[in-house]
Amino acid sequence: MLEVNMICSRNNIKASWLHVSDLHVFPEADTTLMLDDYVELAKIISPEFLVVTGDFRHKRYETNFSLARDYLEMLISIFSINKQDVFLLPGNHDVDYYDGRADAISDICLRSEEGHYNVYSKYQLSKGFCDYNDFVREFYRGTDVVDSRIIDPSGVHCVAWNNLINILVVNTALISDGENHNQILDINALSQCQIDFTLFNLEDIRPGYAHYKKIDKLNETLCSLLNELKFDRELCRQVAVSIVTYSRFASVRYDFLDCEALDIQSCRCTIEKAETAMGDGLRTSLAQLDEMQNDLRNADNDYYTPILVFMTDGTPTDAPRTEFAQVRERVQNGKLFLFPLGIGKGTDMARLRDMFPMGKVPPMFSERYKMIEPEDYETIFKEIKDHVRRKQSVMVSEGNSIQSTPVVKDNNVNNNQTGESIMYRLLAELA
């Protein structure tokens, strides 16, 4: 198994890593054929640390760990990873048999079913990992690694990598013997792990907390903007709103309607799927704007400038390159005014910057359009309002998305032009 991952720390520093599992290294194994693929992968990604989880060897072939050690040397060479940035964890094929192990496992399984979950502690289960421990220590020999990875390679330990994240290594192969036993871990050792709690906020590890925190922030910003529009005397009768939401798919929550008639609380986003179909959200929003444009043309009104307010708190799970290009083209040609808003500290503002053509990125982009504090939306509303004031009639189209940063200056707009209407689209995204 091969995974490439990225995390963002408490201070918004990003780190990427490569996870390789179940090597089962033996002569002529398929894993040796993957080295060429790793070389190609290394041209695309640059992981900062490597996690390799067992199995390192294959019991059927009675191989020792020397082949696995050589394989790891090649792997870290390909990706240019230092050994202090490598974390190893044994699998069930990496356990050795010893006298009394079968009886110990049988007793542990029986007593655990009776509720005696600590019975394993009287057995020296670590004896089954002597060869694995030697293999790990040999791998790290000559490096600066002096932490628990050397002291107890097959145990339970936590390493604060680069003072950025805690990496918790837990051996769950303690009673692996080829039978269908449930995996266990050493809860006593786990309870004594030295975890650096300064690297994260404890509140953020509550199930779903971070996600709800972001969706609440998105809803707060969305409702605040709508509330300002609805109760602003200058705008409330000039503005029509269309709301588009998206998570796995995009949908039109509200077609264009007068802002005065808008039920703001019903516009709130809810968590559906952990997906961010940003491309689908943009595609649906642009289609809404185009439909309104056609209606206006049929009514002999060709003077308008649509505004797209795009709200997001995450990174797209699709590839919205085409949609970004369409937005850039419209902005470049003065056919769209753009306000992409990033919700929360972890928002990837660089991604949102790609929605603007060269030379159109607003000053202080990342700071101005990242919504962190409750009052941050006021700056955005003021910019929208100032722009709308220069027009005689406004059509507002609104929708939902996950990342943001706004604004394209309207220097090219003829403010003396009459009979002009603006379509204003708020995009807020579901995570």
C-alpha positions in Angstrom: 0.0 0.0 0.0 1.2 3.5 -0.8 -0.2 6.8 0.5 0.8 10.4 0.1 -0.6 12.7 2.8 -0.4 16.3 4.0 -1.3 17.9 7.4 -1.5 21.4 8.6 -0.1 22.1 12.1 -1.6 24.4 14.7 0.5 27.3 13.4 -0.6 26.5 9.8 2.8 25.0 8.8 2.2 22.3 6.3 4.0 19.0 6.1 3.7 16.1 3.7 4.7 12.5 4.2 4.8 9.2 2.3 3.2 6.0 3.9 4.3 2.6 2.5 2.9 -0.6 4.0 3.2 -4.4 3.6 6.4 -4.5 1.7 6.7 -8.4 2.1 10.2 -8.1 0.7 11.6 -11.4 -0.7 13.6 -12.2 -3.8 11.7 -11.4 -7.0 8.8 -9.9 -5.0 6.5 -7.4 -6.7 7.8 -4.7 -4.4 11.2 -4.8 -6.2 9.3 -3.9 -9.4 7.9 -0.8 -7.8 11.3 0.9 -7.4 11.0 2.3 -10.9 7.5 3.7 -10.0 9.0 5.3 -6.9 11.6 7.0 -9.1 8.8 8.5 -11.2 6.8 9.4 -8.1 9.8 11.2 -6.7 9.6 13.6 -9.7 6.1 14.7 -8.6 6.2 14.7 -4.7 8.8 15.6 -2.1 7.6 14.0 1.2 9.3 15.4 4.3 9.1 12.2 6.3 8.4 8.5 5.6 6.2 6.0 7.5 6.7 2.3 6.8 4.3 -0.1 8.4 4.9 -3.9 8.3 5.0 -6.4 7.1 8.7 -6.0 6.2 9.3 -9.6 5.4 7.3 -12.7 4.3 7.2 -15.7 6.6 6.6 -18.2 3.9 10.0 -17.5 2.4 11.8 -17.6 5.7 13.7 -14.5 4.9 15.4 -12.3 7.5 15.2 -8.5 7.6 18.4 -7.9 5.5 16.4 -7.6 2.2 13.9 -5.2 3.9 16.8 -3.1 5.2 18.4 -2.8 1.7 15.0 -1.9 0.3 14.5 0.9 2.8 18.0 2.3 1.9 16.9 2.5 -1.7 13.6 4.0 -0.8 15.0 6.9 1.2 17.7 7.5 -1.4 15.0 7.8 -4.1 13.0 10.4 -2.1 16.0 12.0 -0.4 14.7 11.5 3.1 17.0 11.4 6.1 16.8 8.4 8.4 15.8 10.6 11.4 12.6 11.4 9.3 11.7 7.7 9.0 9.2 5.9 11.2 8.9 2.1 11.3 6.2 -0.2 12.7 6.1 -4.0 12.7 3.4 -6.3 11.2 2.3 -9.8 11.9 4.9 -11.3 9.5 7.6 -9.6 11.5 7.0 -11.6 14.7 9.2 -14.6 15.8 7.9 -17.7 17.5 9.2 -18.6 20.9 8.4 -21.3 23.5 5.3 -20.5 25.4 4.0 -17.9 22.9 1.0 -20.0 21.7 -0.1 -20.6 25.3 0.2 -17.0 26.2 -1.9 -15.9 23.2 -4.6 -18.5 24.0 -4.8 -17.3 27.6 -4.9 -13.7 26.6 -7.7 -14.2 24.1 -9.7 -16.3 26.6 -9.3 -13.9 29.5 -9.9 -10.8 27.4 -13.3 -12.2 26.4 -14.1 -12.5 30.1 -13.2 -8.8 30.6 -9.7 -9.2 31.9 -8.1 -6.8 29.4 -4.9 -6.3 31.2 -3.9 -10.0 31.3 -1.4 -9.5 28.5 0.9 -7.5 30.8 2.1 -10.6 32.7 3.5 -12.1 29.4 6.7 -10.9 27.7 5.2 -10.5 24.3 8.1 -8.3 23.2 10.2 -11.4 23.0 8.6 -12.1 19.6 10.2 -9.0 18.2 13.8 -9.5 19.0 14.9 -9.9 15.3 12.7 -6.9 14.3 14.2 -4.8 17.0 17.7 -5.7 15.8 16.7 -4.8 12.3 15.4 -1.4 13.3 18.5 -0.5 15.4 20.8 -1.6 12.5 18.8 0.7 10.2 19.3 3.7 12.4 22.9 2.9 13.3 25.2 5.9 12.7 22.4 8.4 12.8 21.4 11.0 15.4 18.3 9.0 16.3 18.4 8.3 20.1 14.7 8.4 21.0 12.3 5.6 21.7 12.6 4.3 18.1 16.0 2.9 19.2 15.2 2.2 22.8 12.0 0.1 22.2 11.5 -0.3 18.4 8.5 -2.7 18.7 6.8 -0.9 21.6 4.5 2.1 21.9 6.1 5.5 21.6 5.5 9.1 20.5 8.0 11.2 18.7 7.5 15.0 18.2 8.7 15.3 14.6 10.4 18.7 14.0 8.5 20.2 16.9 5.6 20.2 14.4 3.4 17.1 14.9 3.2 14.1 17.3 3.8 10.8 15.6 2.4 8.0 17.7 3.7 4.5 16.9 1.6 1.6 18.3 2.4 -2.1 17.7 -0.8 -4.0 17.3 0.8 -7.3 16.2 1.5 -8.5 19.8 -0.6 -11.7 19.5 -0.4 -12.2 15.8 0.0 -15.9 15.0 -1.8 -16.4 11.7 -5.2 -17.0 13.4 -8.1 -14.6 13.3 -7.5 -13.0 16.7 -8.4 -9.4 17.3 -5.4 -7.1 17.4 -4.4 -5.7 20.8 -2.1 -2.9 22.0 -0.2 -2.2 25.1 -2.6 0.2 26.9 -0.2 0.5 29.8 2.6 1.7 27.6 0.2 3.9 25.6 -0.9 5.6 28.8 2.7 6.5 29.6 3.5 8.0 26.2 5.0 11.5 26.4 2.8 13.4 24.0 3.6 17.1 23.3 0.3 18.7 23.8 1.6 22.1 22.9 1.6 21.1 19.3 -2.2 21.1 19.0 -5.3 22.4 20.6 -7.0 19.6 22.6 -10.4 21.0 21.6 -9.6 20.3 18.0 -9.4 16.5 18.5 -13.0 16.1 19.6 -14.8 14.0 17.0 -16.1 16.4 14.3 -15.1 19.5 16.2 -12.8 21.0 13.7 -15.3 20.4 10.9 -18.2 21.9 12.8 -16.0 24.8 13.8 -15.3 25.6 10.2 -18.9 25.1 9.0 -20.2 27.3 11.8 -17.7 30.0 10.8 -18.9 29.7 7.2 -22.5 30.0 8.2 -21.7 32.9 10.4 -20.1 34.8 7.6 -22.7 33.8 5.1 -25.7 34.9 7.3 -23.9 38.1 8.3 -23.5 39.1 4.7 -27.1 38.2 3.8 -28.4 40.0 6.9 -26.5 43.2 5.9 -27.9 43.0 2.4 -31.5 42.4 3.6 -31.6 45.2 6.1 -29.5 47.8 4.2 -32.0 50.4 3.0 -29.9 51.2 -0.1 -29.6 47.6 -1.3 -32.6 45.6 0.0 -34.8 46.4 -3.0 -32.1 46.4 -5.6 -30.7 43.0 -4.8 -31.7 39.6 -6.0 -30.0 36.6 -4.5 -29.3 33.1 -5.8 -27.7 30.6 -3.4 -25.7 27.6 -4.5 -24.3 25.0 -2.0 -21.9 22.2 -2.7 -20.2 19.3 -1.0 -20.1 16.1 -3.0 -22.4 17.7 -5.5 -23.6 21.3 -6.1 -27.2 22.3 -5.9 -29.2 25.5 -6.2 -30.5 26.2 -2.8 -32.4 29.3 -3.9 -33.0 30.6 -7.4 -32.9 34.4 -7.9 -35.2 36.2 -5.5 -35.5 39.6 -3.9 -33.3 40.0 -0.9 -36.2 41.3 1.1 -37.9 37.9 0.7 -34.9 35.9 1.8 -35.2 33.6 4.8 -31.6 33.9 6.0 -31.6 31.0 8.5 -32.8 28.6 5.8 -29.6 29.5 3.9 -27.3 27.9 6.4 -25.1 25.1 5.2 -25.1 21.7 6.7 -22.4 19.0 6.7 -23.1 16.3 4.2 -20.1 14.5 2.8 -16.4 15.2 3.5 -16.0 16.3 -0.1 -15.4 19.7 -1.7 -16.6 19.6 -5.3 -15.4 23.2 -5.9 -15.5 22.7 -9.7 -19.1 21.6 -9.6 -20.0 24.5 -7.3 -18.4 27.0 -9.7 -19.9 25.4 -12.7 -23.4 25.6 -11.3 -22.9 29.2 -10.1 -21.7 30.4 -13.5 -24.7 28.6 -15.1 -27.0 30.5 -12.8 -25.4 33.8 -13.8 -25.6 32.9 -17.5 -29.3 32.1 -17.2 -30.0 35.4 -15.5 -27.9 37.1 -18.2 -30.1 35.6 -20.9 -33.3 36.7 -19.0 -31.9 40.3 -18.8 -31.1 40.3 -22.5 -34.6 39.1 -23.3 -35.8 42.1 -21.3 -33.5 44.4 -23.4 -31.2 45.0 -20.4 -27.6 44.3 -21.5 -26.0 46.6 -18.9 -24.9 44.6 -15.8 -21.8 43.3 -14.1 -22.3 40.1 -12.1 -20.5 39.6 -8.8 -19.5 36.2 -7.6 -18.8 35.8 -3.8 -17.2 32.4 -3.3 -16.9 31.0 0.2 -14.8 28.0 1.2 -13.1 26.5 4.3 -11.1 23.8 2.6 -9.3 22.4 -0.4 -11.1 21.1 -3.5 -11.5 17.3 -3.7 -12.0 17.6 -7.4 -9.8 19.3 -10.0 -11.5 22.7 -10.8 -8.9 23.8 -13.4 -11.4 24.4 -16.2 -13.8 26.3 -13.9 -11.0 28.4 -12.5 -9.9 29.2 -16.1 -13.5 30.3 -16.9 -13.7 32.5 -13.9 -10.3 34.1 -14.8 -11.4 34.8 -18.3 -14.6 36.5 -17.2 -12.7 38.6 -14.6 -10.1 39.5 -17.2 -12.8 40.7 -19.6 -14.6 42.7 -17.0 -17.6 40.4 -17.1 -17.4 39.2 -13.5 -16.4 40.8 -10.2 -15.0 38.2 -7.8 -14.9 38.0 -4.0 -13.5 34.6 -2.9 -13.6 34.3 0.9 -11.4 31.9 2.9 -13.1 30.6 6.1 -10.8 29.9 9.0 -7.1 30.0 9.6 -6.3 26.9 7.6 -7.7 28.1 4.3 -5.4 27.7 1.3 -5.5 31.2 0.1 -2.9 30.4 -2.6 -5.4 28.1 -4.2 -8.0 30.9 -4.3 -5.5 33.3 -5.8 -5.5 31.1 -8.9 -9.0 32.4 -9.6 -7.6 35.7 -10.6 -5.8 36.5 -13.8 -2.3 38.0 -13.7 -2.4 41.6 -12.6 -5.9 41.3 -11.1 -5.0 39.9 -7.7 -6.1 42.4 -5.1 -3.6 43.9 -2.7 -3.2 42.2 0.7 -5.2 39.3 -0.8 -4.5 36.6 1.8 -5.1 38.9 4.8 -8.1 40.8 3.6 -10.2 37.9 2.4 -9.6 35.3 5.1 -12.5 35.3 7.5 -11.3 34.5 11.0 -12.9 36.9 13.4 -16.7 37.6 13.4 -16.3 41.1 12.3 -14.0 40.3 9.3 -17.0 40.0 7.0 -17.7 43.7 7.5 -14.7 44.6 5.3 -16.0 42.5 2.5 -19.6 43.8 2.8 -18.3 47.4 2.6 -16.4 46.6 -0.6 -19.4 45.0 -2.1 -21.7 47.8 -1.0 -19.3 50.5 -2.3 -19.2 48.8 -5.7 -23.0 48.3 -5.8 -23.6 52.0 -4.9 -22.0 53.0 -8.2 -24.7 51.0 -10.0 -28.3 51.9 -10.4 -29.7 48.4 -10.1 -28.3 45.2 -8.7 -29.0 41.5 -9.2 -27.4 39.4 -6.5 -26.7 35.7 -7.0 -25.4 33.8 -4.0 -24.1 30.3 -3.4 -21.9 28.1 -1.2 -18.3 26.8 -1.3 -15.2 26.2 0.8 -12.3 28.5 0.2 -11.9 32.1 -0.5 -10.3 35.4 -1.1 -11.9 38.2 -2.9 -12.0 41.0 -5.1 -11.3 42.4 -8.4 -11.0 46.1 -8.7 -13.6 47.7 -10.9 -11.3 50.4 -12.4 -12.5 49.5 -15.9 -16.1 50.0 -15.1 -17.7 53.1 -16.5 -19.4 54.6 -13.4 -21.4 57.1 -15.5 -23.1 54.3 -17.4 -26.9 54.2 -16.7 -29.4 51.4 -16.5 -26.7 48.9 -15.4 -27.5 46.0 -13.1 -25.2 43.7 -11.3 -25.7 40.0 -10.6 -24.1 39.3 -7.2 -23.4 35.6 -6.4 -22.5 34.4 -2.9 -20.8 31.0 -3.0 -20.5 29.2 0.3 -19.2 25.7 0.4 -20.2 22.6 2.4 -17.3 20.5 3.7 
